C-alpha cells in the first residue's frame, strides 16, 4: 500500500489538514508546535 502512495512525505504534505490529523491520530502520533521556532 505504501508503495502505491509514492513518497509518503509528499502525500502528507499535500493532504487535507483534517485527513492528515486523522492519520496522525490513528498512528498514535502527538505533534508539538514551537511557535517561536515555527517548528513541529
N, C-alpha and C positions, 0 to 999 in steps of 0.2 A: 504494500500500500504506500509506503514512504517513497519508494522509487517512482511510483506513478505521480506523486505530487511534485517531484523535482526538488530543487533546493528549498528545504523547509523554512530556512530563514527568509527567503524571498516571498514564499507563500504567506507566512505570518505577517511580514511587513505590509503586505497589500490587503490583508484580511480586514473585514468589518470589525470594528473595535469590540462589539458585543460578542461576536463569534470567537474572537481571539480570547476574550475574558473567559468564555465558557471552556475553551480548550485548556487554558492555564489552570482553571479551577478543577477540571476533571483530571488533570495530571498531578494535582496537589501542589502546584507552584504558588508561592506567595512572592509578589514583587514589592520592592520598597523604592519609592521615588525620592531622590535627594534633590530638592528644588534648587539649592544653591549651586549645585554642580550640573544640574539638568541631566542627571543620570538615573537609570533604573537598575 
